[in-house]
Amino acid sequence: MHCNLQTMTIIKTLQEAVRQAMTKDDPDEVLMAFISRIGAFLGAEKAFLFDDTPIHFYCWTAGGMAYDTKRIIQKDARKRLRSWFKAMARQGDPVLIADTASCPDLAPAMKKSMRSSSIHSLAAIGISMPGNRVGALSLENIPPDAMGRADELLRLTGSFILMLLRNRDHIYQLRNNRFIDQMTGVSNRNALDAYQQHINSQVSMGVLFADINNLKETNDKQGHASGDRLICDTALVLLKQRQGGEVFRIGGDEFVIIWQHIEEQKFYRVCCQIRRKFSVQGLNIALGQHWVPEAGESIAPILQAADKHMYEEKRRYHERQGIRD
């Protein structure tokens, strides 16, 4: 009867955790809400969700929920953890360690890593993900009398976490599609609009506008496939030469690169390198650049100044070629 009651309590806790999580709009908040509920239920000091990448991990502490972006896992330690979690995922059973210091199944390097992270006891389960990826939920320093509950809960939790992770990845993909230019792979105008909402107004900024000369002529004489290749070649040069700048395609043949916190000398040097690269590759591109020591509250004037310089260069090119606008 006790076992049945415990199982019912755990199932009810999982259902409540999913309900609570799904009230959140952001997929990261969904995962945080879920693991916080699990961690609190077991009385853990910390609940840590690992997602097979250095940037996707979530950490809840008993002192309050926090998205732990500062818990850096070194490359060697991450490889060991991945191997360990992958073996866990294959066997499908939780790993329960009442005392990490005396556990005979832990390698010395793993014990040292856990000791340095103040992990004295551990309950964890690995999660197999599509594409040979690995996920894992780890509950750190739970009370000894909660180990039995942790075992049963973790056996039921894996499928819920996998569902939430896949839902997050799907949302990320939809977001990326909204902000990525499908032809070139660079950011699009939607991304530029979003980017402008998060600039640092107190740091320097440089903007480079690039506009393809004679794209219409290329389309008319060689076909749109050639015009598309010209657009993609232009984007590729900008991506390879950007040196930390953000590249956006804002029109059919128009691109812009924005650098924040860049020195004036470096900005103009990078612009010259881009110009030389276009010339070497035989790409006829009009460029306009503008740099300011502080971005200010709106980057619109900076964009307009660079755009104006670009159109002046395009006008001079048309005059030399005898082309009427």
RANORLIN-V650746 format. One record per residue. N is the residue number from 1. RES is the residue in three letters. PSI is psi in degrees with one decimal (* if undefined). BURIAL is 1 if it has 9 or more other ideal C-beta (glycine too) atoms within 8 Angstrom, else 0. Layout:
n: (N,N)
res: (RES,RES)
psi: (PSI,PSI)
burial: (BURIAL,BURIAL)
//
This chain:
n: (1,2,3,4,5,6,7,8,9,10,11,12,13,14,15,16,17,18,19,20,21,22,23,24,25,26,27,28,29,30,31,32,33,34,35,36,37,38,39,40,41,42,43,44,45,46,47,48,49,50,51,52,53,54,55,56,57,58,59,60,61,62,63,64,65,66,67,68,69,70,71,72,73,74,75,76,77,78,79,80,81,82,83,84,85,86,87,88,89,90,91,92,93,94,95,96,97,98,99,100,101,102,103,104,105,106,107,108,109,110,111,112,113,114,115,116,117,118,119,120,121,122,123,124,125,126,127,128,129,130,131,132,133,134,135,136,137,138,139,140,141,142,143,144,145,146,147,148,149,150,151,152,153,154,155,156,157,158,159,160,161,162,163,164,165,166,167,168,169,170,171,172,173,174,175,176,177,178,179,180,181,182,183,184,185,186,187,188,189,190,191,192,193,194,195,196,197,198,199,200,201,202,203,204,205,206,207,208,209,210,211,212,213,214,215,216,217,218,219,220,221,222,223,224,225,226,227,228,229,230,231,232,233,234,235,236,237,238,239,240,241,242,243,244,245,246,247,248,249,250,251,252,253,254,255,256,257,258,259,260,261,262,263,264,265,266,267,268,269,270,271,272,273,274,275,276,277,278,279,280,281,282,283,284,285,286,287,288,289,290,291,292,293,294,295,296,297,298,299,300,301,302,303,304,305,306,307,308,309,310,311,312,313,314,315,316,317,318,319,320,321,322,323,324,325)
res: (MET,HIS,CYS,ASN,LEU,GLN,THR,MET,THR,ILE,ILE,LYS,THR,LEU,GLN,GLU,ALA,VAL,ARG,GLN,ALA,MET,THR,LYS,ASP,ASP,PRO,ASP,GLU,VAL,LEU,MET,ALA,PHE,ILE,SER,ARG,ILE,GLY,ALA,PHE,LEU,GLY,ALA,GLU,LYS,ALA,PHE,LEU,PHE,ASP,ASP,THR,PRO,ILE,HIS,PHE,TYR,CYS,TRP,THR,ALA,GLY,GLY,MET,ALA,TYR,ASP,THR,LYS,ARG,ILE,ILE,GLN,LYS,ASP,ALA,ARG,LYS,ARG,LEU,ARG,SER,TRP,PHE,LYS,ALA,MET,ALA,ARG,GLN,GLY,ASP,PRO,VAL,LEU,ILE,ALA,ASP,THR,ALA,SER,CYS,PRO,ASP,LEU,ALA,PRO,ALA,MET,LYS,LYS,SER,MET,ARG,SER,SER,SER,ILE,HIS,SER,LEU,ALA,ALA,ILE,GLY,ILE,SER,MET,PRO,GLY,ASN,ARG,VAL,GLY,ALA,LEU,SER,LEU,GLU,ASN,ILE,PRO,PRO,ASP,ALA,MET,GLY,ARG,ALA,ASP,GLU,LEU,LEU,ARG,LEU,THR,GLY,SER,PHE,ILE,LEU,MET,LEU,LEU,ARG,ASN,ARG,ASP,HIS,ILE,TYR,GLN,LEU,ARG,ASN,ASN,ARG,PHE,ILE,ASP,GLN,MET,THR,GLY,VAL,SER,ASN,ARG,ASN,ALA,LEU,ASP,ALA,TYR,GLN,GLN,HIS,ILE,ASN,SER,GLN,VAL,SER,MET,GLY,VAL,LEU,PHE,ALA,ASP,ILE,ASN,ASN,LEU,LYS,GLU,THR,ASN,ASP,LYS,GLN,GLY,HIS,ALA,SER,GLY,ASP,ARG,LEU,ILE,CYS,ASP,THR,ALA,LEU,VAL,LEU,LEU,LYS,GLN,ARG,GLN,GLY,GLY,GLU,VAL,PHE,ARG,ILE,GLY,GLY,ASP,GLU,PHE,VAL,ILE,ILE,TRP,GLN,HIS,ILE,GLU,GLU,GLN,LYS,PHE,TYR,ARG,VAL,CYS,CYS,GLN,ILE,ARG,ARG,LYS,PHE,SER,VAL,GLN,GLY,LEU,ASN,ILE,ALA,LEU,GLY,GLN,HIS,TRP,VAL,PRO,GLU,ALA,GLY,GLU,SER,ILE,ALA,PRO,ILE,LEU,GLN,ALA,ALA,ASP,LYS,HIS,MET,TYR,GLU,GLU,LYS,ARG,ARG,TYR,HIS,GLU,ARG,GLN,GLY,ILE,ARG,ASP)
psi: (-40.2,-42.1,-43.2,-40.3,-41.4,-43.8,-43.7,-39.4,-42.0,-45.4,-42.8,-38.7,-42.8,-43.0,-42.9,-37.4,-42.7,-43.2,-46.8,-42.9,-41.5,-2.0,-11.7,147.6,-37.7,132.3,-30.8,-39.1,-33.1,-49.5,-39.5,-42.9,-38.2,-50.7,-25.9,-38.5,-42.0,-46.0,-43.3,-39.3,-37.8,-1.3,28.8,154.2,-31.3,140.0,128.2,119.5,120.3,138.4,36.0,14.5,156.5,-13.9,-17.9,90.7,153.4,139.1,124.1,140.1,154.8,-23.7,-6.9,148.0,137.2,133.7,104.5,89.4,-3.8,-3.2,89.2,124.8,121.1,155.0,-46.3,-43.1,-36.2,-38.0,-42.8,-43.6,-43.5,-44.2,-41.6,-47.4,-34.6,-42.8,-39.0,-44.9,-37.4,-41.0,-23.0,0.3,149.6,157.1,123.9,119.7,109.2,-28.8,104.3,-26.2,-29.7,5.7,120.6,-18.1,-8.9,133.3,152.1,-40.2,-37.5,-40.4,-43.8,-42.9,-42.3,-38.3,-41.7,-23.5,7.7,39.5,107.2,-31.2,157.6,138.8,122.8,157.7,139.4,152.8,121.1,131.5,159.5,149.7,27.5,22.5,159.7,138.8,165.4,146.4,126.7,128.8,118.9,137.4,51.1,153.2,149.1,-37.5,-3.1,-2.2,-39.9,-44.6,-38.8,-41.5,-51.6,-40.1,-44.2,-32.7,-28.9,-17.0,-31.0,-46.1,-33.7,-45.0,-41.4,-42.2,-44.4,-37.7,-41.6,-36.8,-41.3,-46.2,-37.8,-42.0,-42.0,-41.6,-42.4,-40.7,-43.7,-40.8,-32.3,-31.4,0.5,132.8,119.0,-27.4,-45.0,-20.7,-1.6,172.4,153.1,-170.3,-34.9,-42.4,-37.5,-42.7,-42.1,-38.4,-39.3,-18.3,-10.0,27.7,155.9,110.6,-14.0,0.4,164.8,159.2,140.6,140.4,132.1,123.4,139.6,129.9,129.5,125.2,140.7,29.8,-40.4,-41.2,-40.2,-45.1,-42.7,-40.5,-33.9,-7.6,159.4,-24.6,-39.9,-38.9,-40.0,-40.3,-37.5,-42.4,-45.4,-38.4,-40.2,-45.6,-39.1,-41.5,-46.0,-41.5,-41.8,-27.1,4.5,-26.8,55.2,-7.1,160.4,125.0,131.8,139.1,116.0,-0.4,-176.2,-45.9,18.8,134.8,157.0,140.1,136.1,129.9,134.1,147.6,51.9,137.8,149.5,-45.7,-45.7,-40.2,-51.4,-29.3,-42.8,-41.0,-41.1,-39.0,-40.5,-43.1,-43.9,-39.5,-42.0,-43.1,-44.5,-37.2,4.3,27.2,126.4,97.0,131.9,132.9,147.0,133.7,156.2,137.2,143.5,149.2,-25.8,134.4,-34.8,-175.4,-25.1,136.3,2.1,-46.0,-33.8,-44.6,-42.9,-38.9,-44.5,-39.4,-41.1,-43.7,-38.2,-43.6,-30.5,-41.4,-39.1,-39.4,-43.3,-37.6,-45.2,-38.3,-40.3,-34.6,-7.0,30.7,133.1,134.2,*)
burial: (0,0,0,0,0,1,1,0,0,1,1,0,1,1,0,1,1,1,0,1,1,0,0,1,0,0,1,1,1,1,1,1,1,1,1,1,1,1,1,1,1,1,0,1,0,1,1,1,1,1,1,1,0,0,0,0,1,1,1,1,1,1,0,0,0,0,0,1,0,0,0,0,0,0,0,0,1,1,0,1,1,1,0,1,1,1,1,1,1,0,0,0,0,1,1,1,1,0,0,1,0,0,1,0,0,1,0,0,0,1,1,0,1,1,1,0,0,0,1,0,1,1,1,1,1,1,1,0,1,0,0,0,0,1,1,1,1,1,1,1,1,1,0,0,0,1,1,0,1,1,1,1,1,1,1,1,1,1,0,1,1,1,0,1,1,1,1,1,0,0,1,1,0,0,0,0,0,0,1,1,1,0,0,1,0,1,1,1,1,0,1,1,0,1,1,1,0,0,1,0,0,0,1,1,1,1,1,1,1,1,1,1,1,0,1,0,0,1,1,0,0,0,0,0,0,1,1,1,0,1,1,1,1,1,1,1,1,1,1,0,1,1,0,0,1,1,1,1,1,1,0,0,0,1,1,1,1,1,1,1,0,1,0,1,0,1,1,1,0,1,1,0,1,1,1,0,1,1,0,0,0,0,1,0,1,1,1,1,1,1,1,1,0,1,1,1,0,0,1,0,0,1,1,0,1,1,1,1,1,1,1,1,1,1,1,0,1,1,0,0,0,0,0,0,0)
//
